[in-house]
Amino acid sequence: MARVGARGFSTYVSAAVDRQIQRDLLEELLQEKEAEIGPPTPEVEQWAAEIFRDAESMAAHEEVARSQGEDTGPQRHAHKAD
């Protein structure tokens, strides 16, 4: 609760559940595709690992910049239509 405060707890939990659902759906899709076309080649696995490392590095740099009050560019948030 120290991370989010009493009022932010349900939002925090809801976001965590949403992330887990997205991961579960992605895992299901990956399993379906692997059943259809076979497992990825070592080259594809290496390429994907590089992409994920780059994305994690970018996210870490953006988080540091935000914590220092720097503008990190457009934020990627879904907006609900009125």
Summary of the structure (lengths in Angstrom):
residues: 82
radius of gyration: 17.6
end to end distance: 31.7
largest distance: 47.5
contacts: 128
relative contact order: 0.05
helix: 72%
strand: 0%
